[in-house]
Amino acid sequence: MNATALLIGLGPLLGWGLFPTIASKIGGRPVNQILGTSLGTLIFAAIFSMINGLAFPAGMDLFFSILSGVGWACAQIITFKCFTMIGSSRAMPVTTAFQLLGASLWGVFFLGNWPGATAKLLGAFALVLIMIGAKMTVWSETESAESAGIMKKAVLLLAVGEIGYWAYSAAPQATAIDGMHAFLPQAIGMVIVAVIYSAVVTIKGEETSPFIEAVSYKQIFSGFFFAFAALTYLISAQPDMNGLATGFILSQTSVVLATLTGIWFLGQKKTAKEMTVTIIGLVLILAAATITVMI
């Protein structure tokens, strides 16, 4: 692995690691966050496509790429909602764990991954590590019945959100389109969901329209971080860079940065014992991610 490939591979660490913290710091409701984030991603993707002269896809390539973006936006709305419930430092390890579980199970049952008894045993061990690690990251020394109920609700919501993240990853695989050509249509799908969601909130009239709130457009900045991470991951996963396996492992390190920056900069405090258990849980999740791609 050369220095250039390593630096590109660490792009998702910075982008996806800082994205949830920046989005939470800028503030606003989930509708503000998804609107701004999607617009930021669209701007980034459009500029990238124009600079590189990428042809805009058509037909089923376009359909599944847009569907991919729709899936991500729906899932991200749920994740933003969970940020308000339990904080990004707790939500991110859980949603990462669900994404790893979803990707692994999809690969086993539908793509023929982990052939043979040994591979399946190692894979099952990795999945157990993921679940243990996720449980450790949300552990609390003192938890009231009310906070435990909120945590349970958030975990269930994040599990439902995994359907959208799965669609984000799986939909482009239904065609022969590559990640770079899918990038702009994915962003369009994200904006479609964000605009519809914002329009519904506006029509209801119970809250201020996100279209006229400054915080929605401040969130464009956080969208640049997500888009940067998505793009550098696509480049990192190329065979002449880090390859899919190593690129994936490097991208998953973002959960460490997302969790720690949430604790340090958003006031999502943990006791010394909770911090120790959280770090061990993060290590288990990363170890499991490494196992799943090395089988």
Contacts in CASP RR format, 6 or more apart in sequence:
PFRMAT RR
TARGET T0000
AUTHOR 0000-0000-0000
METHOD contacts of the structure
MODEL  1
MNATALLIGLGPLLGWGLFPTIASKIGGRPVNQILGTSLGTLIFAAIFSM
INGLAFPAGMDLFFSILSGVGWACAQIITFKCFTMIGSSRAMPVTTAFQL
LGASLWGVFFLGNWPGATAKLLGAFALVLIMIGAKMTVWSETESAESAGI
MKKAVLLLAVGEIGYWAYSAAPQATAIDGMHAFLPQAIGMVIVAVIYSAV
VTIKGEETSPFIEAVSYKQIFSGFFFAFAALTYLISAQPDMNGLATGFIL
SQTSVVLATLTGIWFLGQKKTAKEMTVTIIGLVLILAAATITVMI
1 242 0 8 1.000
1 246 0 8 1.000
5 236 0 8 1.000
5 241 0 8 1.000
5 242 0 8 1.000
6 242 0 8 1.000
8 232 0 8 1.000
8 235 0 8 1.000
8 236 0 8 1.000
8 241 0 8 1.000
8 242 0 8 1.000
9 232 0 8 1.000
9 233 0 8 1.000
9 235 0 8 1.000
9 236 0 8 1.000
9 241 0 8 1.000
9 242 0 8 1.000
9 247 0 8 1.000
9 250 0 8 1.000
9 251 0 8 1.000
10 250 0 8 1.000
10 253 0 8 1.000
11 228 0 8 1.000
11 229 0 8 1.000
11 232 0 8 1.000
11 233 0 8 1.000
11 236 0 8 1.000
12 229 0 8 1.000
12 230 0 8 1.000
12 232 0 8 1.000
12 233 0 8 1.000
12 236 0 8 1.000
12 250 0 8 1.000
12 251 0 8 1.000
12 253 0 8 1.000
12 254 0 8 1.000
13 250 0 8 1.000
13 251 0 8 1.000
13 253 0 8 1.000
13 254 0 8 1.000
13 257 0 8 1.000
14 225 0 8 1.000
14 228 0 8 1.000
14 229 0 8 1.000
14 254 0 8 1.000
14 257 0 8 1.000
15 225 0 8 1.000
15 226 0 8 1.000
15 228 0 8 1.000
15 229 0 8 1.000
15 232 0 8 1.000
15 254 0 8 1.000
16 225 0 8 1.000
16 226 0 8 1.000
16 229 0 8 1.000
16 251 0 8 1.000
16 254 0 8 1.000
16 258 0 8 1.000
17 225 0 8 1.000
17 229 0 8 1.000
17 254 0 8 1.000
17 255 0 8 1.000
17 256 0 8 1.000
17 257 0 8 1.000
17 258 0 8 1.000
17 261 0 8 1.000
18 225 0 8 1.000
18 257 0 8 1.000
18 258 0 8 1.000
18 261 0 8 1.000
19 222 0 8 1.000
19 223 0 8 1.000
19 225 0 8 1.000
19 226 0 8 1.000
19 229 0 8 1.000
19 258 0 8 1.000
20 79 0 8 1.000
20 83 0 8 1.000
20 88 0 8 1.000
20 91 0 8 1.000
20 92 0 8 1.000
20 258 0 8 1.000
20 262 0 8 1.000
21 88 0 8 1.000
21 258 0 8 1.000
21 261 0 8 1.000
21 262 0 8 1.000
21 265 0 8 1.000
21 266 0 8 1.000
22 221 0 8 1.000
22 222 0 8 1.000
22 225 0 8 1.000
23 33 0 8 1.000
23 37 0 8 1.000
23 80 0 8 1.000
23 83 0 8 1.000
23 88 0 8 1.000
23 219 0 8 1.000
23 222 0 8 1.000
23 223 0 8 1.000
24 83 0 8 1.000
24 87 0 8 1.000
24 88 0 8 1.000
24 262 0 8 1.000
24 266 0 8 1.000
25 265 0 8 1.000
25 266 0 8 1.000
26 33 0 8 1.000
26 215 0 8 1.000
26 218 0 8 1.000
26 219 0 8 1.000
26 221 0 8 1.000
26 222 0 8 1.000
27 33 0 8 1.000
27 215 0 8 1.000
27 219 0 8 1.000
28 213 0 8 1.000
28 215 0 8 1.000
28 219 0 8 1.000
29 84 0 8 1.000
29 207 0 8 1.000
29 210 0 8 1.000
30 77 0 8 1.000
30 80 0 8 1.000
30 81 0 8 1.000
30 83 0 8 1.000
30 84 0 8 1.000
31 77 0 8 1.000
31 197 0 8 1.000
31 198 0 8 1.000
31 201 0 8 1.000
31 210 0 8 1.000
31 216 0 8 1.000
32 210 0 8 1.000
32 213 0 8 1.000
32 215 0 8 1.000
32 216 0 8 1.000
32 219 0 8 1.000
33 80 0 8 1.000
33 219 0 8 1.000
33 222 0 8 1.000
34 73 0 8 1.000
34 76 0 8 1.000
34 77 0 8 1.000
34 80 0 8 1.000
34 190 0 8 1.000
34 193 0 8 1.000
34 194 0 8 1.000
34 197 0 8 1.000
35 194 0 8 1.000
35 195 0 8 1.000
35 197 0 8 1.000
35 198 0 8 1.000
35 210 0 8 1.000
35 211 0 8 1.000
35 216 0 8 1.000
35 219 0 8 1.000
36 194 0 8 1.000
36 216 0 8 1.000
36 217 0 8 1.000
36 218 0 8 1.000
36 219 0 8 1.000
36 220 0 8 1.000
36 222 0 8 1.000
36 223 0 8 1.000
37 76 0 8 1.000
37 190 0 8 1.000
37 194 0 8 1.000
37 219 0 8 1.000
37 220 0 8 1.000
37 222 0 8 1.000
37 223 0 8 1.000
37 226 0 8 1.000
38 73 0 8 1.000
38 187 0 8 1.000
38 189 0 8 1.000
38 190 0 8 1.000
38 191 0 8 1.000
38 193 0 8 1.000
38 194 0 8 1.000
38 223 0 8 1.000
39 191 0 8 1.000
39 194 0 8 1.000
39 217 0 8 1.000
39 219 0 8 1.000
39 220 0 8 1.000
39 223 0 8 1.000
40 219 0 8 1.000
40 220 0 8 1.000
40 221 0 8 1.000
40 222 0 8 1.000
40 223 0 8 1.000
40 224 0 8 1.000
40 226 0 8 1.000
40 227 0 8 1.000
41 187 0 8 1.000
41 190 0 8 1.000
41 191 0 8 1.000
41 223 0 8 1.000
41 224 0 8 1.000
41 226 0 8 1.000
41 227 0 8 1.000
41 230 0 8 1.000
42 184 0 8 1.000
42 187 0 8 1.000
42 188 0 8 1.000
42 190 0 8 1.000
42 191 0 8 1.000
43 220 0 8 1.000
43 224 0 8 1.000
44 187 0 8 1.000
44 223 0 8 1.000
44 224 0 8 1.000
44 227 0 8 1.000
44 228 0 8 1.000
44 231 0 8 1.000
45 183 0 8 1.000
45 184 0 8 1.000
45 186 0 8 1.000
45 187 0 8 1.000
45 227 0 8 1.000
45 231 0 8 1.000
46 184 0 8 1.000
46 187 0 8 1.000
48 54 0 8 1.000
48 183 0 8 1.000
48 184 0 8 1.000
48 231 0 8 1.000
49 56 0 8 1.000
49 183 0 8 1.000
49 184 0 8 1.000
52 180 0 8 1.000
54 180 0 8 1.000
54 181 0 8 1.000
54 184 0 8 1.000
55 181 0 8 1.000
56 62 0 8 1.000
56 184 0 8 1.000
56 185 0 8 1.000
57 65 0 8 1.000
57 177 0 8 1.000
57 181 0 8 1.000
57 182 0 8 1.000
57 185 0 8 1.000
60 174 0 8 1.000
60 175 0 8 1.000
61 175 0 8 1.000
61 176 0 8 1.000
61 177 0 8 1.000
61 181 0 8 1.000
61 182 0 8 1.000
61 185 0 8 1.000
62 185 0 8 1.000
64 171 0 8 1.000
64 172 0 8 1.000
64 174 0 8 1.000
64 175 0 8 1.000
64 177 0 8 1.000
65 171 0 8 1.000
65 172 0 8 1.000
65 175 0 8 1.000
65 177 0 8 1.000
65 181 0 8 1.000
65 182 0 8 1.000
65 185 0 8 1.000
65 186 0 8 1.000
66 185 0 8 1.000
66 186 0 8 1.000
66 188 0 8 1.000
66 189 0 8 1.000
66 192 0 8 1.000
67 167 0 8 1.000
67 171 0 8 1.000
67 189 0 8 1.000
68 167 0 8 1.000
68 168 0 8 1.000
68 169 0 8 1.000
68 171 0 8 1.000
68 172 0 8 1.000
68 182 0 8 1.000
68 185 0 8 1.000
68 186 0 8 1.000
68 189 0 8 1.000
69 167 0 8 1.000
69 168 0 8 1.000
69 171 0 8 1.000
69 185 0 8 1.000
69 186 0 8 1.000
69 187 0 8 1.000
69 188 0 8 1.000
69 189 0 8 1.000
69 190 0 8 1.000
69 193 0 8 1.000
70 167 0 8 1.000
70 189 0 8 1.000
70 190 0 8 1.000
70 192 0 8 1.000
70 193 0 8 1.000
71 163 0 8 1.000
71 164 0 8 1.000
71 165 0 8 1.000
71 167 0 8 1.000
71 168 0 8 1.000
71 171 0 8 1.000
71 193 0 8 1.000
72 164 0 8 1.000
72 165 0 8 1.000
72 167 0 8 1.000
72 168 0 8 1.000
72 186 0 8 1.000
72 190 0 8 1.000
73 189 0 8 1.000
73 190 0 8 1.000
73 191 0 8 1.000
73 192 0 8 1.000
73 193 0 8 1.000
73 194 0 8 1.000
74 161 0 8 1.000
74 164 0 8 1.000
74 193 0 8 1.000
75 161 0 8 1.000
75 162 0 8 1.000
75 163 0 8 1.000
75 164 0 8 1.000
75 165 0 8 1.000
75 167 0 8 1.000
75 168 0 8 1.000
77 193 0 8 1.000
77 197 0 8 1.000
78 157 0 8 1.000
78 158 0 8 1.000
78 160 0 8 1.000
78 161 0 8 1.000
79 91 0 8 1.000
79 95 0 8 1.000
79 158 0 8 1.000
79 161 0 8 1.000
81 157 0 8 1.000
82 91 0 8 1.000
82 95 0 8 1.000
82 154 0 8 1.000
82 157 0 8 1.000
82 158 0 8 1.000
83 91 0 8 1.000
85 91 0 8 1.000
85 150 0 8 1.000
85 153 0 8 1.000
85 154 0 8 1.000
85 157 0 8 1.000
86 138 0 8 1.000
86 150 0 8 1.000
86 151 0 8 1.000
86 154 0 8 1.000
87 262 0 8 1.000
87 266 0 8 1.000
87 268 0 8 1.000
88 258 0 8 1.000
88 259 0 8 1.000
88 262 0 8 1.000
88 266 0 8 1.000
88 268 0 8 1.000
89 258 0 8 1.000
89 259 0 8 1.000
89 260 0 8 1.000
89 262 0 8 1.000
89 263 0 8 1.000
89 266 0 8 1.000
89 268 0 8 1.000
89 270 0 8 1.000
89 278 0 8 1.000
90 137 0 8 1.000
90 138 0 8 1.000
90 151 0 8 1.000
90 154 0 8 1.000
90 268 0 8 1.000
91 154 0 8 1.000
91 158 0 8 1.000
92 255 0 8 1.000
92 258 0 8 1.000
92 259 0 8 1.000
93 133 0 8 1.000
93 134 0 8 1.000
93 137 0 8 1.000
93 138 0 8 1.000
93 255 0 8 1.000
93 259 0 8 1.000
93 278 0 8 1.000
93 281 0 8 1.000
93 282 0 8 1.000
93 285 0 8 1.000
94 134 0 8 1.000
94 137 0 8 1.000
94 138 0 8 1.000
94 154 0 8 1.000
94 155 0 8 1.000
94 158 0 8 1.000
95 158 0 8 1.000
95 161 0 8 1.000
95 162 0 8 1.000
95 165 0 8 1.000
96 134 0 8 1.000
96 252 0 8 1.000
96 255 0 8 1.000
96 285 0 8 1.000
97 130 0 8 1.000
97 131 0 8 1.000
97 133 0 8 1.000
97 134 0 8 1.000
97 285 0 8 1.000
98 134 0 8 1.000
98 158 0 8 1.000
98 159 0 8 1.000
98 161 0 8 1.000
98 162 0 8 1.000
98 165 0 8 1.000
99 162 0 8 1.000
99 165 0 8 1.000
99 166 0 8 1.000
100 130 0 8 1.000
100 252 0 8 1.000
100 285 0 8 1.000
100 288 0 8 1.000
100 289 0 8 1.000
100 292 0 8 1.000
101 127 0 8 1.000
101 130 0 8 1.000
101 131 0 8 1.000
101 162 0 8 1.000
102 162 0 8 1.000
102 166 0 8 1.000
103 166 0 8 1.000
103 169 0 8 1.000
103 292 0 8 1.000
104 113 0 8 1.000
104 123 0 8 1.000
104 126 0 8 1.000
104 127 0 8 1.000
104 292 0 8 1.000
105 127 0 8 1.000
106 166 0 8 1.000
106 170 0 8 1.000
107 113 0 8 1.000
107 114 0 8 1.000
108 114 0 8 1.000
108 120 0 8 1.000
113 295 0 8 1.000
114 120 0 8 1.000
114 122 0 8 1.000
114 123 0 8 1.000
114 295 0 8 1.000
119 295 0 8 1.000
122 291 0 8 1.000
122 295 0 8 1.000
123 291 0 8 1.000
123 292 0 8 1.000
123 295 0 8 1.000
125 291 0 8 1.000
126 288 0 8 1.000
126 289 0 8 1.000
126 291 0 8 1.000
126 292 0 8 1.000
126 295 0 8 1.000
127 288 0 8 1.000
129 284 0 8 1.000
129 285 0 8 1.000
129 287 0 8 1.000
129 288 0 8 1.000
129 291 0 8 1.000
130 284 0 8 1.000
130 285 0 8 1.000
130 288 0 8 1.000
130 289 0 8 1.000
132 281 0 8 1.000
132 284 0 8 1.000
133 280 0 8 1.000
133 281 0 8 1.000
133 282 0 8 1.000
133 284 0 8 1.000
133 285 0 8 1.000
133 288 0 8 1.000
134 281 0 8 1.000
134 285 0 8 1.000
136 277 0 8 1.000
136 278 0 8 1.000
136 280 0 8 1.000
136 281 0 8 1.000
136 284 0 8 1.000
137 259 0 8 1.000
137 277 0 8 1.000
137 278 0 8 1.000
137 281 0 8 1.000
137 282 0 8 1.000
137 285 0 8 1.000
138 151 0 8 1.000
138 155 0 8 1.000
139 274 0 8 1.000
139 277 0 8 1.000
139 278 0 8 1.000
140 147 0 8 1.000
140 274 0 8 1.000
141 271 0 8 1.000
141 273 0 8 1.000
141 274 0 8 1.000
143 151 0 8 1.000
168 186 0 8 1.000
172 179 0 8 1.000
172 182 0 8 1.000
172 186 0 8 1.000
179 234 0 8 1.000
180 231 0 8 1.000
180 234 0 8 1.000
183 230 0 8 1.000
183 231 0 8 1.000
183 234 0 8 1.000
187 227 0 8 1.000
198 209 0 8 1.000
198 210 0 8 1.000
198 211 0 8 1.000
198 216 0 8 1.000
201 207 0 8 1.000
201 209 0 8 1.000
201 210 0 8 1.000
202 209 0 8 1.000
202 210 0 8 1.000
202 211 0 8 1.000
210 216 0 8 1.000
229 251 0 8 1.000
229 254 0 8 1.000
233 247 0 8 1.000
233 251 0 8 1.000
235 241 0 8 1.000
236 242 0 8 1.000
236 243 0 8 1.000
236 246 0 8 1.000
236 247 0 8 1.000
236 250 0 8 1.000
236 251 0 8 1.000
237 243 0 8 1.000
237 244 0 8 1.000
237 247 0 8 1.000
237 248 0 8 1.000
241 247 0 8 1.000
242 250 0 8 1.000
244 293 0 8 1.000
245 293 0 8 1.000
245 294 0 8 1.000
246 293 0 8 1.000
248 289 0 8 1.000
248 293 0 8 1.000
249 286 0 8 1.000
249 289 0 8 1.000
249 290 0 8 1.000
249 293 0 8 1.000
252 285 0 8 1.000
252 286 0 8 1.000
252 289 0 8 1.000
253 286 0 8 1.000
255 282 0 8 1.000
255 285 0 8 1.000
255 286 0 8 1.000
256 282 0 8 1.000
256 286 0 8 1.000
259 278 0 8 1.000
259 282 0 8 1.000
262 268 0 8 1.000
263 269 0 8 1.000
263 270 0 8 1.000
263 275 0 8 1.000
270 278 0 8 1.000
END
